[in-house]
């Protein structure tokens, strides 16, 4: 239990470091606090969801235990072999007398590793710990990114449901008006049917969005690692524009400090140390022994000293050295592959963010205002008898589709921002004042 608490104290420290990045969360409300609603329902912000994920997600807990396991292996590698307790009886009479007529000795023998072996074993162990810690850091970043994306999907799903419900209400009113006007002879029967079709379509679309909302709720609970939070409420809003100031300053530096690259570099260093260890493995270890006893026949004390040295007549480490050399080459190439992959992911994520920001801005400042203006003009013209009822329905549908599309663009912006922040975060951790 003590080791368990120490292990997850490290996770708590990581979580507290994340809270320093609240303004970069990509969501309108990210104060890092959770709340409980008036009915006892949990209310989550994005930072509270991240904090819970770092405490409860089984993948992150398993990663923390891998660090613990690596530390145990590292400690074991630094230890020498246990000494051996030895007992010998020599020149024992064959005609009786047993041990009373023999040379009896008891002693201890210790195998001393060849110089450099223990040092390399210790270095290999320490590098393995650093590699597992870097893997845990990369897992933490991926976990946070997953929570942010799931949170954005849930916010967008809630927005789509809200817009769809408004559309159902408007379509129902229009269908009622169309029915009344058709009964009065004010509009043709086909316009009444089209209004009722639009109402049914709006209800069907709402049902689909409500299903997607339920999926998004379960997706956020799964990203946190707490299925019991599938009914939790969330507080926040999708950001409507991206902030590129820190992204521009962090370009290049972020990838260099990313745990994925650090893990690859540490794995390369460990493979190189294992190659050097394999190269000196054939060098013999010396076993030293000292013993003392009595010569029962002479009734005198005796001492013995023993040195044993294996003869490496057959080099049994050639295959091991070959394997270690290949592993070192693999690790060296893995570093370059990780560096190229991070650079590519940064370029792609930045491109997606700029594209999503431009599209969201176009919808917010141009497309949606023009659609609303067109609706207002058509409504006024319809009331004045200038436009038929069908034009009003078409314009209302256009506005509804525009609002739904705008929610989708905000979701794309939130996902792109979360992806780029995942690449930026190590650099931001280093530069954000504590």
N, C-alpha and C positions, 0 to 999 in steps of 0.2 A: 504493500500500500504506500509505503514511503517513496519507493522508486516511481510508482504511478503518479503521485502528486508532483514529484520533481519533473517528471516527463511532461506533464501537461502544464506546468508552470511556464515551460518554454513556449508552448502554444499560446498561453495567455499573453506572454510578452510580445509575441508576434501580432496577436490581435490588437493589443494596445498601440503598437506602432502603426497599424492600419488606420486607426482613428485619427491620426494626424493628417490624413489625406481626405478629410471630409469634403472640402470644396471640389475635389476632382471626381466625385462619385458619379457625375453625369445625371443626377436626379435633383429635382428642385428642393426636396426636403431631405437632408442627410445629416441631421444633428447627432446621429449615433445613439439615440435613445429609443427604447421600446416603451410602449404604454399599454395599459389595459383599458378597454372600452367600458362603457357603463354597464354592459351585460356580462362582463367578465371575459370577453373575447380578446385575445392577444392582438395588439396592433404593432406591426413591424415597420421600421424604416429600413432602408437598404443597409446601413451600417450595423444595425442590430441584427439583421439577417446574416451578415458576414460574421459577426461575432459569434452567433450561435453555430454557424457552420464550422468555424474553427474549433469550437468546443465539442461538437457532437458528430460531425460527419465521420463515418467509419474509415473512409480512405485517408483522411488527415490523421486520425488516431493511429491507424496502421503505419503511416509514414513516420510518426513520432516514435513508435516502437522499433522501427527499423534503425533509427538513430541509436536507440538504446542498445539494440543487438550489436551494432557496429562498434559501439564503445566497449561492450563486453569482449568482443573478438580482439579489439586492439589491445586491451589489457592482457588478454591471454597470450597474444603474440610476443609481448615483451618479456614474458617469464622464461627462465631457464627450465630445463627438464628437472624433475624431482630427483634428489639424491637417492642412491640405493643402499639399503642396509645389507651387508654381506656377512656370512659366517662360513668358515672353512675349517676342516679337520684333516690334517696331513699326517703321513707316516703312521697311520692307525695300525696297531698290531693285528695280524690276522689270526693269531693263536689265542685270542682272548684279551681281555683288559679294556676293550672299547675305547672311549674317549680319554680314559685316565692315562693311556700310554701314547697319546698322539700329540701333535702340535695343533693346538686349538687357537683360532683367531676370529675376532669380530671387528668389523670396520665399516666404513662408509665410502662409497664411490660416487663421484660427481662428473657428469659429462659437461665439458666446457665447449661451447660452440666456437667454431672458427671465427677469428676476428672479423667483424663486419656483418656477420649474419644477424645477430640480435639487433644491431642498429638498423639494418634494412627492414627486419621484421617489424620493429617499432614504427618506422616511417610508413611502411605499407598499411599498418593498422590506423595510424593517424590520418592518412590520406583517405582511407575508406570511411572514416567518421566524417571528414569534411565533405566527401562525395555524398554521403547519405543526408547530411545537413543541407547541401545544395539541392538535392532532389526534393527534400521537404519544402524548401523555399519555393521551388518551381511548382510543386503541388499546391502550396498555399495560394500562389498567384492564379493558377488555373481554377482553383476552388472559388476564389473571390470573383474571377471573371464569370464563372458559371452562375454564381448567385446574382451578380449584376444583370446578366442577360435574362435570367429567369424573372427577376424583379421587373425589368423593362417589359418583358412579354406580358406579365400580369397587369402592369399599368396600362399597356396598350389594349389588352383584352377588355379591361374595365371601361376604357374610353370608347372602344367599338360598341360595347353593349349599351353604354349611355346614349351614343349617337343613334344606334339602331332603335332603341326604345322611343326616342324623340321622333324618329322617322315613322314608327308604327302609329304614334299618336297623331301626327300630321296626316298620314295616309288614311287613318280612320275618319278623321274630320272631313277630309276631302271626299271620301267615299260617301259619307252621310250627306254632305252638301250636294254631291252629284246625284244621289238618289232623289233628294228633294227637288232638285231642279229638273231632273228627268220626269218625275211625276207631274211637275207643273208645266212640262213642255218647254223648259228653258234650254235644255241641252239634249242632243240625240242620245238614244239608249246605248250606243256603242261607247260613248264617253263615260257613262255610268259604269259600264262593264270594265273599261280600262282603269277607272279609279278603284274599283273593287279588286281587280287583278293586282294593282300596285299595292293595295293594302295587304293582300295575301302574301305577295312577295316580300313585303317588309316584315311580316310576322315570321315567315320562313327564314329570312336572313337573321332575324333576332334569335331564333332558336339555334341556328348554327353558331352565332357568336357566343351565346350562353354556354354551349358545349365547349367551345374553345376557352372560355373563361375558366371552366372547371378544370380543363386540362392544364391551363397555366397555373392555377392554384396548386395542383399536385406537382407540377414541375418545379415550382419554387420550394415546396416542402422537401422534394427529393434533392434539390441542389443544396439545401441546408443540412440534409441528413436527419430531418425530423418529420416523418410522415404525419405525426399528430398535429402539425401546424398547417395542414391543408385547408382548414377553415379559418385561418388567421386573416385579419384585415391588414391592409398595408396603408402607409401614409407616405405620400410623395407625389411627384409629377415628373413626366418626361421632360427633359431639357429640350428647348425649342431651337437652340443653336449651340455650336461647338466653340470651345475656347482653345485656340491654337497657340497661345502664347507659350505655355510650358512645353507643348509638343515641339515647337520650333527650337526651343532652347535645349531640349533633351535629345534631339535627333543625333544618333551615333553613339552618344555616351550611354544611353539606356541599354542598348544591346550589349555593350561591353561589360556591364555590371549585372546582366540577367543571370539568375541561378542556373538556367539551362546551360549557358556557356561555361559558367563556373564549374558545374558538375562535369562537363566534358573535359575541361582542362585538368581538373583534379583526377579524373579517371585516366587521362594520359600520363600524368605524373606518377600515379600508382602503377600503371603498366610498365613504365620505364624502371621504377624501383623493383618491380617483380622480375624484370629481365635481368637486372644486375644481381638480384638474389639467386636467380636460376644459374647464372654464370659462375657464381662462387659456391653453388650447392655441392659440387663434387669435392671441394676441399674438406678434408677429414676433421671431424670433431674429436677432441682429446678427452679421454676418460681418465680421471685421476682418482686413486683410491689409497686410503691409509687404514691400517688395521693394527690391532694389538691383541696379545693373548699370552698363553703360557706354554712352555715345553714341559709337559707333565713328566716325561721321563727324566729330564734334567732338573726338574723343579726350579725352572728359571723363566722370567718374563721375556717375551719376544715382541718385536714390532715388524711391520711390513709396509712397503710402499709400492704401489703399482701404477704404471702408466700404460694405457692401451691406445693404439692408433690404428684405425682401419686403413687398409691398403686399397686405394682406388685403382685396382688393376683393370677394372671394366668401368668405363664412363657410362653410368646409367642415366645421366642427366641430359644427354644430347637432344632427345626428343622434347624434354621439358624446356630446354633453352630455345629450341626451334619454335615451340608453341608460344613462349613468352615473347619472342621477337615478333611473331606475327600479331600477337595481341597488342603490342606496343605500336605497331604500324597501323592497326585498326583504330586504336584510340587517337592517334595523331590525326588521321583522316576524319575521325568523328568530330574533332574540335573544329576543323575547317568547315565541315558540313553543318554543324550547329551555328557557326558564325554566319554562313551564307543563308541558312534557313531563317535566322532572326532578322537579318537585313531584308530578306524577301518579305517576311511577314510584316515588318514595319512599313515597307513601301506599300504593300497591298492594303494594310489596315488604314494607313494615312489616306490613300486614294479613296477607299470606301467612305471614310469619315468626311472628306471634303465633298465627295459627290452627294452623300446623304445630307450634309449641311446645306449645300446649294439647292437641292430639291425641296427640303423642308422650308427653306427661306422663300423659294419661289411660290410654294403653296400658301405660306403665311402672308406674304406681302403682295402677291399678284393674283394667283388663281382663285383662292378662296374669297378675297374681297370682291373680285369681279363677279364670281358666281352669286354672291349675296346681293350685289348691286343689280345683277340681271334679274334675280328673283323679285327684288323690290319693284323694279320697273314693270315686270310682267304682272305682278299682283295689282299694281296701280292701273295698268292698262286693262286687265281683266275686269276690275271693278268699274271701269269706264266703258266697258264693252268693246275695247279695241283688239283684245286677244281672245281666242277661244279657250275653253276650259282645258283642252288637251295641252295647250302651250304651257299653262300653269303647272300641270302635272309633270310635264317633261322638265321644266325648269327646276321644280322642287326635287325631282329625282337627281338632276345634275348636281344640285347643291349637296344633297345627301351623299352622293358618291364622292364628291370632292372632300367632304369632311371625313369620310371613312378613309379615303386615300391619304389624307393628311395625317391621320393617326398611324397609318402604316409607315409613312415616311419618318415620323418621330420615333417609331420602333426601330427602324433601320439606323437612324442616327444614334439611338441609345446603344444598340448592339455594336456598331462600329466604334463608338467611344469606349465601351468596355474592352473591346479587343485591343485598342491602341493603348489604353491605360495599363493593361496587363504587361505590355512591352515596356512601358514608361516607368512603371512603379518602382523597380529597384533604384533607378536613378533619382526618382522623386524622394524616396526614403532617405537617400544620402544627402539631399540638398534641402529638404524641408527642415526648418529649425524645430528643435524639440522643446 
